[in-house]
Amino acid sequence: MLDDSEKRADHREALKAPQMSGLVIGALAGALAWMLIGLIVSALT
């Protein structure tokens, strides 16, 4: 039981960093998407 709970704790700790980098990547991707949408809209109008 101890090993199992320790593994879960390690897993949670390991997930924190990827979540942060994932948010940063998501924000950058979102910004790029909005820039592309803006370019397409300005090209169409």
PDB file of N, CA, C and O in Angstrom:
ATOM      1  N   MET A   1       0.832  -1.216   0.000  1.00  0.00           N
ATOM      2  CA  MET A   1       0.000   0.000   0.000  1.00  0.00           C
ATOM      3  C   MET A   1       0.865   1.264   0.000  1.00  0.00           C
ATOM      4  O   MET A   1       0.563   2.232  -0.698  1.00  0.00           O
ATOM      5  N   LEU A   2       1.935   1.244   0.784  1.00  0.00           N
ATOM      6  CA  LEU A   2       2.813   2.419   0.850  1.00  0.00           C
ATOM      7  C   LEU A   2       3.432   2.714  -0.504  1.00  0.00           C
ATOM      8  O   LEU A   2       3.478   3.868  -0.931  1.00  0.00           O
ATOM      9  N   ASP A   3       3.909   1.674  -1.182  1.00  0.00           N
ATOM     10  CA  ASP A   3       4.528   1.870  -2.491  1.00  0.00           C
ATOM     11  C   ASP A   3       3.534   2.492  -3.472  1.00  0.00           C
ATOM     12  O   ASP A   3       3.889   3.375  -4.253  1.00  0.00           O
ATOM     13  N   ASP A   4       2.288   2.021  -3.421  1.00  0.00           N
ATOM     14  CA  ASP A   4       1.262   2.519  -4.326  1.00  0.00           C
ATOM     15  C   ASP A   4       1.000   4.011  -4.082  1.00  0.00           C
ATOM     16  O   ASP A   4       0.934   4.788  -5.035  1.00  0.00           O
ATOM     17  N   SER A   5       0.852   4.414  -2.818  1.00  0.00           N
ATOM     18  CA  SER A   5       0.582   5.817  -2.511  1.00  0.00           C
ATOM     19  C   SER A   5       1.795   6.682  -2.853  1.00  0.00           C
ATOM     20  O   SER A   5       1.645   7.824  -3.287  1.00  0.00           O
ATOM     21  N   GLU A   6       2.993   6.136  -2.658  1.00  0.00           N
ATOM     22  CA  GLU A   6       4.206   6.885  -3.018  1.00  0.00           C
ATOM     23  C   GLU A   6       4.266   7.104  -4.520  1.00  0.00           C
ATOM     24  O   GLU A   6       4.632   8.185  -4.982  1.00  0.00           O
ATOM     25  N   LYS A   7       3.904   6.076  -5.284  1.00  0.00           N
ATOM     26  CA  LYS A   7       3.895   6.206  -6.742  1.00  0.00           C
ATOM     27  C   LYS A   7       2.907   7.293  -7.171  1.00  0.00           C
ATOM     28  O   LYS A   7       3.207   8.097  -8.054  1.00  0.00           O
ATOM     29  N   ARG A   8       1.735   7.312  -6.545  1.00  0.00           N
ATOM     30  CA  ARG A   8       0.731   8.330  -6.877  1.00  0.00           C
ATOM     31  C   ARG A   8       1.257   9.725  -6.579  1.00  0.00           C
ATOM     32  O   ARG A   8       1.070  10.648  -7.372  1.00  0.00           O
ATOM     33  N   ALA A   9       1.918   9.878  -5.428  1.00  0.00           N
ATOM     34  CA  ALA A   9       2.474  11.187  -5.051  1.00  0.00           C
ATOM     35  C   ALA A   9       3.532  11.619  -6.069  1.00  0.00           C
ATOM     36  O   ALA A   9       3.555  12.774  -6.494  1.00  0.00           O
ATOM     37  N   ASP A  10       4.403  10.691  -6.454  1.00  0.00           N
ATOM     38  CA  ASP A  10       5.421  11.001  -7.457  1.00  0.00           C
ATOM     39  C   ASP A  10       4.760  11.387  -8.774  1.00  0.00           C
ATOM     40  O   ASP A  10       5.204  12.310  -9.456  1.00  0.00           O
ATOM     41  N   HIS A  11       3.700  10.676  -9.123  1.00  0.00           N
ATOM     42  CA  HIS A  11       2.995  10.948 -10.379  1.00  0.00           C
ATOM     43  C   HIS A  11       2.416  12.361 -10.371  1.00  0.00           C
ATOM     44  O   HIS A  11       2.505  13.085 -11.363  1.00  0.00           O
ATOM     45  N   ARG A  12       1.816  12.747  -9.230  1.00  0.00           N
ATOM     46  CA  ARG A  12       1.249  14.093  -9.114  1.00  0.00           C
ATOM     47  C   ARG A  12       2.346  15.150  -9.261  1.00  0.00           C
ATOM     48  O   ARG A  12       2.163  16.144  -9.964  1.00  0.00           O
ATOM     49  N   GLU A  13       3.479  14.934  -8.600  1.00  0.00           N
ATOM     50  CA  GLU A  13       4.598  15.886  -8.690  1.00  0.00           C
ATOM     51  C   GLU A  13       5.094  15.972 -10.125  1.00  0.00           C
ATOM     52  O   GLU A  13       5.402  17.057 -10.617  1.00  0.00           O
ATOM     53  N   ALA A  14       5.172  14.825 -10.796  1.00  0.00           N
ATOM     54  CA  ALA A  14       5.672  14.787 -12.171  1.00  0.00           C
ATOM     55  C   ALA A  14       4.700  15.486 -13.130  1.00  0.00           C
ATOM     56  O   ALA A  14       5.112  16.006 -14.167  1.00  0.00           O
ATOM     57  N   LEU A  15       3.417  15.494 -12.779  1.00  0.00           N
ATOM     58  CA  LEU A  15       2.417  16.115 -13.654  1.00  0.00           C
ATOM     59  C   LEU A  15       2.436  17.644 -13.587  1.00  0.00           C
ATOM     60  O   LEU A  15       2.016  18.309 -14.534  1.00  0.00           O
ATOM     61  N   LYS A  16       2.919  18.201 -12.480  1.00  0.00           N
ATOM     62  CA  LYS A  16       2.869  19.658 -12.300  1.00  0.00           C
ATOM     63  C   LYS A  16       3.653  20.408 -13.373  1.00  0.00           C
ATOM     64  O   LYS A  16       3.136  21.359 -13.960  1.00  0.00           O
ATOM     65  N   ALA A  17       4.893  19.997 -13.637  1.00  0.00           N
ATOM     66  CA  ALA A  17       5.735  20.695 -14.619  1.00  0.00           C
ATOM     67  C   ALA A  17       5.151  20.618 -16.039  1.00  0.00           C
ATOM     68  O   ALA A  17       5.040  21.647 -16.705  1.00  0.00           O
ATOM     69  N   PRO A  18       4.775  19.412 -16.519  1.00  0.00           N
ATOM     70  CA  PRO A  18       4.168  19.327 -17.845  1.00  0.00           C
ATOM     71  C   PRO A  18       2.900  20.168 -17.986  1.00  0.00           C
ATOM     72  O   PRO A  18       2.644  20.735 -19.049  1.00  0.00           O
ATOM     73  N   GLN A  19       2.104  20.250 -16.910  1.00  0.00           N
ATOM     74  CA  GLN A  19       0.892  21.068 -16.972  1.00  0.00           C
ATOM     75  C   GLN A  19       1.250  22.533 -17.220  1.00  0.00           C
ATOM     76  O   GLN A  19       0.606  23.210 -18.022  1.00  0.00           O
ATOM     77  N   MET A  20       2.290  23.020 -16.522  1.00  0.00           N
ATOM     78  CA  MET A  20       2.709  24.415 -16.695  1.00  0.00           C
ATOM     79  C   MET A  20       3.207  24.648 -18.114  1.00  0.00           C
ATOM     80  O   MET A  20       2.810  25.623 -18.752  1.00  0.00           O
ATOM     81  N   SER A  21       4.072  23.769 -18.621  1.00  0.00           N
ATOM     82  CA  SER A  21       4.579  23.929 -19.978  1.00  0.00           C
ATOM     83  C   SER A  21       3.442  23.788 -20.991  1.00  0.00           C
ATOM     84  O   SER A  21       3.441  24.445 -22.032  1.00  0.00           O
ATOM     85  N   GLY A  22       2.482  22.928 -20.675  1.00  0.00           N
ATOM     86  CA  GLY A  22       1.324  22.757 -21.552  1.00  0.00           C
ATOM     87  C   GLY A  22       0.497  24.029 -21.624  1.00  0.00           C
ATOM     88  O   GLY A  22       0.000  24.387 -22.692  1.00  0.00           O
ATOM     89  N   LEU A  23       0.343  24.716 -20.493  1.00  0.00           N
ATOM     90  CA  LEU A  23      -0.393  25.985 -20.474  1.00  0.00           C
ATOM     91  C   LEU A  23       0.334  27.036 -21.298  1.00  0.00           C
ATOM     92  O   LEU A  23      -0.293  27.795 -22.037  1.00  0.00           O
ATOM     93  N   VAL A  24       1.662  27.081 -21.170  1.00  0.00           N
ATOM     94  CA  VAL A  24       2.461  28.049 -21.938  1.00  0.00           C
ATOM     95  C   VAL A  24       2.328  27.767 -23.426  1.00  0.00           C
ATOM     96  O   VAL A  24       2.110  28.679 -24.224  1.00  0.00           O
ATOM     97  N   ILE A  25       2.462  26.483 -23.799  1.00  0.00           N
ATOM     98  CA  ILE A  25       2.328  26.092 -25.215  1.00  0.00           C
ATOM     99  C   ILE A  25       0.923  26.410 -25.719  1.00  0.00           C
ATOM    100  O   ILE A  25       0.748  26.890 -26.838  1.00  0.00           O
ATOM    101  N   GLY A  26      -0.076  26.136 -24.880  1.00  0.00           N
ATOM    102  CA  GLY A  26      -1.459  26.419 -25.256  1.00  0.00           C
ATOM    103  C   GLY A  26      -1.688  27.913 -25.475  1.00  0.00           C
ATOM    104  O   GLY A  26      -2.382  28.317 -26.407  1.00  0.00           O
ATOM    105  N   ALA A  27      -1.091  28.729 -24.597  1.00  0.00           N
ATOM    106  CA  ALA A  27      -1.236  30.185 -24.725  1.00  0.00           C
ATOM    107  C   ALA A  27      -0.578  30.672 -26.006  1.00  0.00           C
ATOM    108  O   ALA A  27      -1.137  31.505 -26.719  1.00  0.00           O
ATOM    109  N   LEU A  28       0.608  30.153 -26.298  1.00  0.00           N
ATOM    110  CA  LEU A  28       1.312  30.547 -27.522  1.00  0.00           C
ATOM    111  C   LEU A  28       0.536  30.105 -28.757  1.00  0.00           C
ATOM    112  O   LEU A  28       0.407  30.862 -29.719  1.00  0.00           O
ATOM    113  N   ALA A  29       0.018  28.877 -28.727  1.00  0.00           N
ATOM    114  CA  ALA A  29      -0.765  28.364 -29.852  1.00  0.00           C
ATOM    115  C   ALA A  29      -2.027  29.205 -30.042  1.00  0.00           C
ATOM    116  O   ALA A  29      -2.414  29.507 -31.171  1.00  0.00           O
ATOM    117  N   GLY A  30      -2.670  29.585 -28.926  1.00  0.00           N
ATOM    118  CA  GLY A  30      -3.866  30.417 -29.000  1.00  0.00           C
ATOM    119  C   GLY A  30      -3.565  31.777 -29.601  1.00  0.00           C
ATOM    120  O   GLY A  30      -4.328  32.284 -30.423  1.00  0.00           O
ATOM    121  N   ALA A  31      -2.438  32.372 -29.184  1.00  0.00           N
ATOM    122  CA  ALA A  31      -2.049  33.678 -29.712  1.00  0.00           C
ATOM    123  C   ALA A  31      -1.782  33.589 -31.212  1.00  0.00           C
ATOM    124  O   ALA A  31      -2.187  34.469 -31.972  1.00  0.00           O
ATOM    125  N   LEU A  32      -1.098  32.525 -31.636  1.00  0.00           N
ATOM    126  CA  LEU A  32      -0.818  32.334 -33.064  1.00  0.00           C
ATOM    127  C   LEU A  32      -2.109  32.131 -33.843  1.00  0.00           C
ATOM    128  O   LEU A  32      -2.264  32.654 -34.946  1.00  0.00           O
ATOM    129  N   ALA A  33      -3.045  31.361 -33.259  1.00  0.00           N
ATOM    130  CA  ALA A  33      -4.330  31.121 -33.922  1.00  0.00           C
ATOM    131  C   ALA A  33      -5.083  32.435 -34.113  1.00  0.00           C
ATOM    132  O   ALA A  33      -5.635  32.685 -35.184  1.00  0.00           O
ATOM    133  N   TRP A  34      -5.106  33.290 -33.058  1.00  0.00           N
ATOM    134  CA  TRP A  34      -5.804  34.564 -33.169  1.00  0.00           C
ATOM    135  C   TRP A  34      -5.133  35.469 -34.202  1.00  0.00           C
ATOM    136  O   TRP A  34      -5.814  36.202 -34.920  1.00  0.00           O
ATOM    137  N   MET A  35      -3.786  35.422 -34.282  1.00  0.00           N
ATOM    138  CA  MET A  35      -3.070  36.216 -35.287  1.00  0.00           C
ATOM    139  C   MET A  35      -3.452  35.758 -36.692  1.00  0.00           C
ATOM    140  O   MET A  35      -3.680  36.578 -37.580  1.00  0.00           O
ATOM    141  N   LEU A  36      -3.521  34.439 -36.884  1.00  0.00           N
ATOM    142  CA  LEU A  36      -3.897  33.901 -38.191  1.00  0.00           C
ATOM    143  C   LEU A  36      -5.331  34.283 -38.533  1.00  0.00           C
ATOM    144  O   LEU A  36      -5.615  34.662 -39.670  1.00  0.00           O
ATOM    145  N   ILE A  37      -6.237  34.188 -37.563  1.00  0.00           N
ATOM    146  CA  ILE A  37      -7.636  34.579 -37.790  1.00  0.00           C
ATOM    147  C   ILE A  37      -7.705  36.057 -38.181  1.00  0.00           C
ATOM    148  O   ILE A  37      -8.433  36.434 -39.100  1.00  0.00           O
ATOM    149  N   GLY A  38      -6.938  36.885 -37.470  1.00  0.00           N
ATOM    150  CA  GLY A  38      -6.912  38.313 -37.784  1.00  0.00           C
ATOM    151  C   GLY A  38      -6.403  38.580 -39.192  1.00  0.00           C
ATOM    152  O   GLY A  38      -6.943  39.429 -39.901  1.00  0.00           O
ATOM    153  N   LEU A  39      -5.361  37.855 -39.599  1.00  0.00           N
ATOM    154  CA  LEU A  39      -4.815  38.025 -40.943  1.00  0.00           C
ATOM    155  C   LEU A  39      -5.822  37.600 -42.003  1.00  0.00           C
ATOM    156  O   LEU A  39      -5.984  38.277 -43.019  1.00  0.00           O
ATOM    157  N   ILE A  40      -6.500  36.476 -41.767  1.00  0.00           N
ATOM    158  CA  ILE A  40      -7.504  35.983 -42.723  1.00  0.00           C
ATOM    159  C   ILE A  40      -8.654  36.971 -42.836  1.00  0.00           C
ATOM    160  O   ILE A  40      -9.102  37.282 -43.940  1.00  0.00           O
ATOM    161  N   VAL A  41      -9.138  37.469 -41.691  1.00  0.00           N
ATOM    162  CA  VAL A  41     -10.251  38.422 -41.690  1.00  0.00           C
ATOM    163  C   VAL A  41      -9.854  39.705 -42.411  1.00  0.00           C
ATOM    164  O   VAL A  41     -10.629  40.232 -43.209  1.00  0.00           O
ATOM    165  N   SER A  42      -8.661  40.209 -42.138  1.00  0.00           N
ATOM    166  CA  SER A  42      -8.220  41.449 -42.783  1.00  0.00           C
ATOM    167  C   SER A  42      -8.010  41.232 -44.285  1.00  0.00           C
ATOM    168  O   SER A  42      -8.208  42.154 -45.076  1.00  0.00           O
ATOM    169  N   ALA A  43      -7.611  40.023 -44.678  1.00  0.00           N
ATOM    170  CA  ALA A  43      -7.422  39.716 -46.098  1.00  0.00           C
ATOM    171  C   ALA A  43      -8.762  39.623 -46.813  1.00  0.00           C
ATOM    172  O   ALA A  43      -8.875  40.010 -47.976  1.00  0.00           O
ATOM    173  N   LEU A  44      -9.778  39.113 -46.124  1.00  0.00           N
ATOM    174  CA  LEU A  44     -11.090  38.943 -46.737  1.00  0.00           C
ATOM    175  C   LEU A  44     -11.848  40.266 -46.831  1.00  0.00           C
ATOM    176  O   LEU A  44     -12.616  40.469 -47.772  1.00  0.00           O
ATOM    177  N   THR A  45     -11.644  41.165 -45.871  1.00  0.00           N
ATOM    178  CA  THR A  45     -12.406  42.413 -45.866  1.00  0.00           C
ATOM    179  C   THR A  45     -11.734  43.489 -46.693  1.00  0.00           C
ATOM    180  O   THR A  45     -12.248  44.603 -46.792  1.00  0.00           O
TER     181      THR A  45
END
